């Protein structure tokens, strides 16, 4: 699949399990900085076809915590994309499009 192609899949009940695994890994690294981690986007809706990408919202108390959040997410293989044009939002991605849900950490 190229970057410009969009893949839509039938609903997969594994998506909620993957979210829980991701949440566990992220909480282990950032728990003292987070108010909550929410499963958002189309994969969070039961029986809805979706792009097979698990979207998360990480909720922090204030923006002063953001540098620490960025640093710790980078340890898990995420990179900061800025607000992508939406004030008050910060986006993150993965270089390899794979998310760690069993605690693996990638270097470099």
C-alpha positions as MATLAB code, in Angstrom:
seq = 'XXXXXXXXXXXXXXXXXXXXXXXXXXXXXXXXXXXXXXXXXXXXXXXXXXXXXXXXXXXXXXXXXXXXXXXXXXXXXXXXXXXXXXXXXXXXXXXXXXXXXXXXXXXX';
ca = [
       0.000    0.000    0.000;
       1.436    3.376   -0.967;
       1.153    6.442    1.217;
      -1.545    7.900   -1.066;
      -3.725    4.785   -1.017;
      -6.460    4.486    1.581;
      -7.311    1.037    2.897;
     -10.724    0.513    4.510;
     -11.415   -2.712    6.370;
     -14.536   -4.254    7.827;
     -14.903   -3.719   11.557;
     -12.407   -5.767   13.518;
     -13.085   -6.480   17.207;
      -9.302   -6.772   17.682;
      -9.067   -2.970   17.371;
     -10.367   -2.487   20.909;
      -7.876   -5.067   22.194;
      -5.022   -3.331   20.375;
      -6.127   -0.022   21.898;
      -5.977   -1.525   25.394;
      -2.480   -2.872   24.717;
      -1.318    0.504   23.371;
      -2.845    2.263   26.353;
      -0.980   -0.053   28.716;
       2.386    0.620   27.024;
       1.870    4.391   26.918;
       0.632    4.548   30.515;
       3.743    2.686   31.647;
       5.905    5.458   30.164;
       3.721    8.547   30.747;
       1.268    7.755   33.539;
       2.417   10.600   35.795;
       1.754   13.109   32.972;
      -1.644   11.925   31.709;
      -5.212   12.555   32.781;
      -6.527    9.924   30.354;
      -5.960    8.016   27.127;
      -8.990    7.710   24.872;
      -9.644    5.480   21.847;
     -10.984    7.835   19.171;
     -11.688    7.766   15.464;
     -13.422    5.217   13.312;
     -11.741    2.142   14.844;
     -13.357    3.032   18.171;
     -16.890    2.646   16.758;
     -18.328   -0.887   16.920;
     -19.334   -2.387   13.569;
     -17.988    0.553   11.526;
     -15.617   -0.075    8.617;
     -12.437    1.948    9.046;
      -8.839    2.574    8.105;
      -6.954    0.055   10.272;
      -5.169    2.779   12.248;
      -5.752    3.079   15.979;
      -6.166    6.760   16.889;
      -5.551    7.828   20.473;
      -6.137   11.034   22.380;
      -3.730   11.590   25.244;
      -5.153   14.151   27.648;
      -2.778   16.236   29.765;
      -3.554   18.793   32.451;
      -1.660   21.684   30.863;
       0.620   22.504   27.952;
       3.612   22.957   30.265;
       3.796   19.146   30.336;
       4.066   18.858   26.550;
       7.897   18.799   26.296;
       8.047   15.840   28.704;
       5.227   14.075   26.830;
       7.061   14.560   23.525;
      10.305   13.238   25.007;
       8.707   10.130   26.482;
       6.648    9.336   23.378;
       9.850    9.566   21.330;
      11.270    6.780   23.537;
       8.363    4.627   22.331;
       9.066    5.400   18.664;
       6.625    8.255   18.091;
       7.536   11.607   16.548;
       5.894   14.972   17.121;
       4.120   16.517   14.110;
       3.030   19.797   15.724;
      -0.573   20.973   15.666;
      -1.159   20.237   11.945;
      -3.063   23.502   11.672;
      -5.445   22.930   14.581;
      -4.673   25.194   17.529;
      -4.532   23.382   20.857;
      -3.921   19.967   19.310;
      -0.609   18.159   19.051;
      -0.216   15.220   16.687;
       2.217   12.317   16.730;
       3.074    9.633   14.208;
       5.363    6.652   13.799;
       8.206    6.450   11.301;
       7.430    2.823   10.519;
       3.627    2.985   10.963;
       3.799    0.177   13.498;
       2.844    0.865   17.064;
       4.381   -0.870   20.070;
       1.727   -2.776   21.931;
       3.884   -5.333   23.630;
       6.333   -2.908   25.192;
       9.029   -2.974   22.523;
      11.066    0.171   22.157;
      12.840    1.066   18.945;
      16.120    2.897   18.915;
      17.002    5.819   16.632;
];
